[in-house]
């Protein structure tokens, strides 16, 4: 879109628009100050397009923050000047601006890889990086305004704008239920991408427009009279037909224009749901219904929470007629979608609030859905709160990964062989370790060897190489193909290394075999080699056994090992319920000592949340009978333990060690060092405070992986 050079008066022209009346005095002053300080700023969109954008946002009920963010985004100089004040006084506006900037990444990827069939991935990436839901209507309103003014653009630019709309904006408007924008976005994109087909259907509609309008007026009078006779207060209106939807229906049903049932259509608005079905009965009483053309979207809402009754009948003069019946609240939701809660927030029913909550939860769940025909209106359980990661290949393809995914997960998602041969990775052009945690929008390049095989320590969960069960299954499958002798030897080496690190190298394995459902030590070694049992799990079992056999002093693992408790607490108790899986919710991650409450999920036991967690409040509002009292247990879980390291005496060694320990949420209580003369090595003895035995095992593994560290183990 060609830019328009405004003067400092441009901001006054925008603020004078009726659509900008919601902007508060404080925000107005911030906007004026930014514009005055940058009077030569250049708008990305002409003033009429920006005014049209604000008008659409006002129609959707946009508040003053939304309007201000829409204005500031189109003038980078204004935005840069206003940002410090926004961060201090209007952080919500700053967040909306950041969301629009993030969306530019998706627009650039679409332009770079247009026609690559990656539209669904880009839609998911957009929703993943845009955290404030209000950003989406801003993006849709701006795109609609640009399309309305696109006729004067060069053809290539106009088609690119229309293709972006068809691929990203129109599907988002549909999925979020913002139909008031969705229809026009679709029609305008269709007009610019397929002008001949668009004009042909438009001509067919125009040819009999007057006849149709007279027919609809007659239908409205007949319906009003029949409804009044039954004591129903209704509002009947003709329903406009949209050219793109007509074309899609012709393609879907493979029928000519004249055989479509819903070219003549009316909409009936009533007060409540019982009145919907009563009105349906009146319609079917006065006209013959067409059975195959009835849909009850009230009992079974569409995936975007659209609710209405649809029926087709043989109306007056034997002509087919479509009738839609819904409540006025359903109509507001259908027209405005997610944006409806801005305008209808006050005085809405509990059912309507639950519908809005479902829609916002559905927006999260959308990121994990691959089947557009799937029913997305099921119960939003705790597991749906967890975000996904959307990383990019060097070619711009979007890869969908679980939260916490690493470059190694990315490699296995691309192809199993790429994962097996992975030896390094670059993220955004920078080399990173294979356990690096990816973020949405990262561009990942996998470095592979010509030949190679996976490493067994990739399967050790504590090492953090793989977050995806799919990736771990591929690694396990590779090792399953090896002969038993190699697996026994590899498992023994992994386990011996871990037990030596924990100071348990002389422990007998036989007493803990039953815990892992194996009959021999060799079978245990095979389980370790295949990743079915982690070496740290065996270490924990040996520690628990040693603790149980020790004298009453409850230390980890025995007094002679200089381990002593601190005051930290761990463990969870569900009041009145036993033998249930209990897990900390990832959405709010409560810590020991904080108030907590439990929610009984369908498949994951009890999920523990903070009482003010939005996810918990949404779940509890829907099914309060699943809420359970939960409290932190009284078992002490903090320990001090001595750790010994042997490392090359290099610069920044101590800094790297303490940084890693801090990152793992452990604490350094004491450090002693002693240099080995003539060898260039140094021995360090650290007293660390850890939460539990599992954290100690993980920490020792990561310390061993630091450059120059040759050995990291618990001191004997």
N, C-alpha and C positions, 0 to 999 in steps of 0.2 A: 504494500500500500504506500503510495507516495506520501512523503512527509510534508507537513504544512508549517512554515516558520511563523510562530505566533509572537505577539508582543506581550508585555507584562499584563496587559488588559485581558488576555485570554482567560485567565483564571476567574476574573470577575464575570465574564460571559458565561462560564460553566457554572459558577456558583449561583447565578441568577436563574438557572433552569429550575422548573418546578421539581424535577426529579432529584435535585441536589438539596431540597429543603430539609432532608433528614440529617444533614451534616451539622454537627454541633458547633457553637461559636469558637470553641478552642481549636477544633480541627480546621475551621475556616481560616483562622489567623495563621496557623501553621502552613496551610496551602498558600496563602497570600504572601507570606514571608519568603517561602521557597521560590515562588514565581518572580517576586520582585528582585531577589538576589540573582536570578538567572533569566533576565528578560529576553535574552537571545536564544533561549532553549528551543529545541525542535521537537514537535510532536510526532510520534510514530504514526498516528492516525489523524486525518483532518478533523476539524472541530465538529462538522455535522455527524461524522461517524461516531465520535466520542459522545456527542449528545444523544444519538440513537442508542448507544450502549447503556447510558444512564437511564434512558426511558424504559428499556427492557428490564433493567435491574429494579426499577421502581415498580414495574408491573408485577415482578416476583416478590415485592415486599422487602427489597434490600435496605439495610439500615445505613446510618451515616458512615460507619467504618468501611462498609463495602463500597459505597460511592467514592469516598476519599481514596481508597486503594486503587479503584479503577482509574481515577484521574491521574494519580501520581505515577502509575506504571507506564503511561504512554509518553512521559517526559523524563528521561533518565536524569537530566540536570536538576529538575525539581525534586525528584526522588532522593538524589544524593544529598541535596541541601536539607531536606526535611527529615532525613533518617535519624540523626541524633535526637531531635525533639520527639520523634515518634517512639524511639526506644525508651525514652524517659517517661513520656506522658501517655502514649497511645500504642502500647506493645502489640495489641491485636491488629492494628493497621500494618505495623511492621511485619507481622507474621503473614498477613494477606499478600503483601508485596513480595515476601520471600517465596511464597507459594507460586506466584505468577512467574517469578524468575526461574524457579525450578521447572515450570511447565515449558519454558523456552528450550530446555534440553530435549524434551520430547518432540517439539516442533522441528528442531534441527535434525534429529534422528530420522523423522519421517521424510524430510526433504532429501536427506542423504540416501535413504534406502526406499524411496517410493516404489510401490509395485512389488516389494519383496514378500508380500503376504505376512507381514509382521504386525498388523494393526492391533490384534488382540493383545500381544505382548506389550505394545506401546501404551494401550489403554490401562493395562495393569500397572505398568511402570509409573504412569501419570498419577494414578490413585495412590500408589505407594509413597511417592515423594511429596504429594500435596496433603498436608496434615489437617488443615482447616477446611471443613466441608464447604464453606462459603466461597472458596476460591473457584470451585467448579462452575457455579452460575455466572461468575464474572467472565470466565473463559468462554462460556457458551454465548453470553450476551454480546461480547466483543466480536466473536466470530460471526454471529448473525448480522450485526451491523456492517461488518466488512463485506459480507456476501450481498447484502442489499445494495451496496454501493459499488459492486464489482464490475458492472457493465462497462465502465470506462477504462478498465485495466487491459493491458496486453493479454492476448489469448493464453499464452503459456502461464502467466502469473494467475490469471483467473481460474484456469483449470487446476493449478496446484492448490489454490485456496479451496476450491470445491472438493478436490480429492481428500485433502486433510479433513474437511468437514465430514465427508461420508465415512472416512476411516475412523475418526476419533470423536468428534464433537457430537454428531447425531446419535451414534450408539450410546454414548454416555448420557445424553439427555433422555434417551429411551429407558436405559437401565435405572436411572435415578428417578424416573417418573415425571420429568419436567416436560410434559407433552406440549405445553404451550409454545415452547421453543423448538421441540423435536420436529414437529410437522414442517415448520417453515425452513429449518435447517436442511431437512431432507429434500423438500421441493426445490429450493434454490440450488443446492448441490446438483440435483438431477437436471435442472434447467441448464447449468453451465457444462456439465459433463456429457449429456446426451440431448442436445437442443432439439434435434429433429423429432425424437420420440416424445419429448415433453410437449412440443407444439402440436403434434398429432392428437395426443390425448386431450390437451387443452381445447382444441377445436371441437372434438367430439362432445366435450362437456358443454361448450358454449352453444352448440347447435340447438339443443333442446332445453337450455337453461330456463327460459320463460315458462315452458310447459311444466318443468319440474317444480319451479317455484309456486305456480298455481296449484299443483297437485299437493305440495307440502302444506300450503295454507289450508286446503280442504281437510287434510289428515289432522292437522292441529286442532281445527274446530271440532271435528268428530271426536277426537280423543278427549278434549276438554269437557265436552258435553257428557261423554260416557263416564269419565272419572267423577265428575260432579254428581251424577246420578247415584254413584256408589259412596258418596260422602268423602271422597279423597281430594285433598287440596294438592294440586300438582302444578308444575310449570313445564310447558311443552315448547320446545324450540327446534327449528330445523338444524341438522348437523352438517356442517360444511365438509365436502369431500376433498381430499388432498391428492394431487396428481401422482406423487410418488407411491402412495399407498395403493392407488388404483392400479398402477403399473405392476407393483409387486404381487397384488392379488391375481392379476391376469397371468403373470408368470407362474405363480404357485399352483393355481387351479387349471392352468392351460385352457382358458376360456376366452372368447372374444369380449370386447367391451360391453356389448349389449346384454350379455348373460350374467353380469354381476348383480347380486341381490341387493347390495347396499349403496347403489347410486342414488336411491331415494331413501333418506334416513331422517329420523327424528330422535330427540333425546327428551326423556321425561325425568324431572327432578322432583323428589318427594322429601318428607321430613325424616323418616327413619327406615330401618331395614324391614320391619313388617310391612310397611307401606310399599316397599319395592315389590314384594311378592304379591301383594294385593293388586297393585297396578298391573303386574304381569298377567294376573288372572283376567283382568278387564280386557287387556289387549287380545288375549287368546279367545276371549268370549265373543268379541265383535268381529275378529278376522281369523281366518284359518292359519294356524302356525305351520311352518316348514320344519319338521322334527330335526333334520340333520343340521339345522342352522341355529340351534339354541346352545348358549354357553352361560354357565353360572360362575362368574368370576367373583361373586361375593363369598360363596362357600369355599371356592378354591381360587384365591387371588393369583394373578400373574406374578412372574418372578420379580417385577419391579413394584409389587404391592398394589397394582391396579385392581380396582373392585368395581363391578357393574354387572347388570344382567343384560345379555344380548339375545335378541330373538329376531327372526325373519318371518314375515307373514305375507299372505296373499291379501293385499289391501284393497281399497276401492278400485273399481274397474278392472279387477283381476291382475293388478300390477304388484310386483314384489316390493316389499318395504322393510327396511331394517329399523328396529326400535331398541334404543338403549335406555335402561332404567337404573337410576342410582340416587343416593341421597345427595343433598347439597354439599355435605362435607366430603363425600367421595368425589364429587365433581371438582371441588377445590384441590383435593389431592391429585386427581388425574391431570388437571391443568397445570398445577404449580409444582407437584412432586415434593422433593425435599424442601424446596423453598417455601412451601405452604406454612411451615411452622413459624416463619417470621411474622406473617400476617395474622394467622389464626391461633397464635400461642395462648391468648387469654380465652378462658371459657370453653376450652376443648374438653371432650370427654376423656376418661381414662383409656378407653379403647383406642382413641385417636393417638394419644401419647404413646401407647404401646406400639402402634403401627409405625410411628416415626422412629422409635427405638429399633424396631425390627429393620427398618430401611437403612439406618445408619450401620447397624450390625451387618446387614446384608452387603453394604458397600465394602466392608472389610472382607467378608466371605467371598465376594466376587473375585478377589485377587487369586483365590485358589481354585476357581471353577473353570473347567475346560469345555463343558457341554452347555451351549447356549440354551438348550431346551430343558435343562435340569430345573427342578423345582427348588428355588432358593428361599422359600418361605418357611422352612422347617425351624425347629427350635434352635436358638442361638445359644450354644453351650459354651463352657469355659474354654474348650480347645479352639473355638473360632476367634478368640481374642488375639491369638498369637499372629504377628505379622509374618509376611513372606519377604524374601529378598529377591530383587529383580536386577541381575547383573547383565552386562552386555559383552558379547563377543567382539573381537576386533572389527568385524563387519557390521556391527550394530544390531545383531539379533539378540532378543531379550531371553534370558535363561531364568526360569522360575525355580527358586531354591528355598529350603526352610531357613528360618531364623537361625543365626549362628553358623551358616554355611561358610566353608573355606574354599580357597582355590582348588584344593583337591576334590571337593564335592563338585565344583564347577567342571573340572576335567572329566569326572565320571559321568556327569550329566550329558556332556557333549558326546562322548563315546567311551565305551569300556576300555578300549585299547589306549585311548588318550590318557585315561586315568592310570592304567598300569604303567605306562611309559613316562608319566609326569615326574619331572625332577626339579621343577622350579616354576615360578609364576611372576608375572608383572601385573600390578594393579595400577591403572592410570599412569602407565609408563614407568613405574617404580618397582624394583624387585622386592618381593615380600616373602616371608617364610610361609610354608605350606599350611600352617595353623592360623594364618591371618584371618580375621573375621571380616567378611565382605559386607558392604552396605549397598542399598539400592542405588543404581546409577553408576556403580563402579564398572570400568571397562577392563576386562581380564584377558590376559594373553598367557597361554600355558606353554611352558618350555619343556620339550620332551626329548628323550633319548631315542636313537634309531631302534634299539631293542631294549627291553627292560621288563621288570616284574614288580609287583607291589611289595612293600615292606610290611613285615608282620606288626611292627609297632604302630602302623596306621590303624590297626584294629583295637588298640588300647584306648578306651574312651578317655582316660585321664590325660592322654597326650594331646587331645583336642584336634586331631587331624581331620576327622570326619564327623559331620553333624547329621548327615542324611543316612537313614536306614537303607535306602536304595544303594548308596555308595558302599556301605559296609557289606551288604549282601554280595556285591560284585567282587569285593576283595576276598570274602570268605569262599566264594565259589571257585576262585583261582586256587586257593590253598587246598580246597577239598580234593582237587585233582591230583595233588601230590601223593606219593606213597606214604604209608603209615610210619615207616622208620624215620623219614625226613621230618614228618610232623612231630613225632616224639622228641627227636633231638632239638628241633627248633623251639618247641614248647619248654623243654628243660632249660635251654639257654635263657629264654625270656624270664622264666620263673626264678632261676638261680640269680640272675642279675637283680631282679626286684627284691628278693629276700636278702641278698647281701647288702643292698642299699638300705634296707630297713633293719639290719642287724639281726635277721632271723635265719641266717644261712644254715644254722645247725638244727633247726626245728624239724621234727618228724611230720611228714605229710599224711601218714596213715590215719590219724585221728580225725582229719577234716574231709576225708574222701566222701563220706556219706552226705555231707552238706552240699556237694556238687553232683550227687547222683552218679558217681563213678565207682568202679570196683577195684581199680588199681591205680598206682601212681602214673603208669604209662598213659592210661586213659585220661587222667587229669592233664598230663602234658599235651596230649592231642587237643583237648578242649581249649587250653591256653593258646596253642599254636593257631587254632582256627578262629580265635577271638570270641568263642562262646563263653569263656571265663576269663576275666581280666587278672593279670598277675597281682594287682593291688587287692582284688577280692580274696585271693588265697592268703595274702599277707594279713588282711583284716581278720580272716577266720582264725589264722594261727595266733594273732594277737588276742582275739577274744578268748580263745581256748587257754592261752597262757594267763590271761587276767583272771579267768574263772578258777584256775587251779592255784593261783597265788593266795597269799594271806590277805586278810580283809582290806589292806590299804588299796583303795580303788584308783590306781594310777595306770598310765599307758606306757609300756606294757608291764613293768615291774619296777620296784624301787631302785634296784641296782642300775637301771638305765637312766637315772637322773631325769625322770619325767614327773611333773607334778601339775595338779589342776589349778586353773584360774577360776574366776567367778562367772565365766560365760555360761549361758544356758542353751539347751537345744532340746529337741524332741517335741512331740505334739500329742495332745490327748483330746479325743472326741468324746464328749460327755454322753453316756447312755448307749454308745455303740462300740462294738468291738470287732476285731478282725477285718478292718477296712483299710484299703490303700489310702494314704494321706499324702498330699503333695502341695508344695508352695505354688501359688498361682504366679505365672510369669508376667501377668499384666501389671501387678502392683508390688510383688515381691516383698511381703512383710518380713521384718527382722525380729529376732527374739527380743522380747520386752515391749513390742508394739501391740496395741489392741488388735485382735484378729477374730474372724468369724469363718465358718465353714459352709460350703455349698456342695451337696451331694450330686455329682454329675452322673450321666447315664453309663459311661464306660471307663471313667478314670478315677473312681473312688471319690474321696472328699478333696475338693480344691479349697485351699486356705487363702483368704483375702484380708486386706484391711477393710474395716467397716465402711469407709468412705470411698472405696474403689468404685469407679463408674461401672465397670463390668459386673461387679457383684450386685450393685444396686439395680441394674437392668435385669439380671437373672432373678434376683429375689422378688422384684416387682411382678414378674411373670408367674413364678412358682414358689411362693413363700414357704410351702411345706417342705422344701428341700434344704432350707437353712438349718444349720446345726451349730450348737455352741461348741467352740473349740478353744483350748488354752494351751499355752506353752507348758511342756513337761518340766519337771523339776530336776532332771538328770544333768549333772555338770558335763560340759562338753568342751572346755578350753584347757589346753595343756601347754606346758613349756617342755621343749625337747632339745637335746644337743645334736647338732649336725656337723659333720666333718667334710671338708672339701679339699681336693688337691687340684691346683690349677697353675697355668703359666702366669708368671708375675708380669702382667701387662698393665698399660695405662688404662684407667677407667674401669678396672675389674670390680673394685668395691662398689662403684656407682651402679654398674650393671646388675650386680647381685642384689643390692638393696632395692633398686627399682623393680626388679622382678618379684621380690618378696612382697613389696607393697602392692603390686598389681594383683597378686594372688590373695590379698586381704589377710596376710600373716604379718607378724610383728617381730622386730629384732630386739631382743632383750640384752644381748651381750655379744661381743666379737673379740676373738683373740687370733693373732696371726703369727706365723713363724716361717721365715724363708729357709729353703734348702740350699745350702751353699754349693755353688758350682753347677747346679742343675737348671737354674732359671725358673724354678717352681716355688710355690708358696703353699703352705698348709694353713687353712683357716678353720677355726672352731666357732660355730655360731650357736647361740641359744635363741631358739625361735619360739614364739607363742602361736600355736595353731588351733583351729576350731576342733578338729577331730583327726582320726587316723587317716581317713581318705584324703583330707587336704594335705597332710604330710606326704603321702605317697605321690600325689600330683605335683607338689612343690619340688620334691627331690628329682622327679623326672624332668621338670623344666630347668632346674638348676644344672643338671647334667648336660642339657642341650646348649648351654651358653658357650660362646667361643672361648676356647682356652681351658674350660673346665674338664678335667680328665676323670674325676670321680666325685660323686656327691652321695653320701650315705649317712644314716643315723649313727652317731658315735656310740661305741660299745662301752 
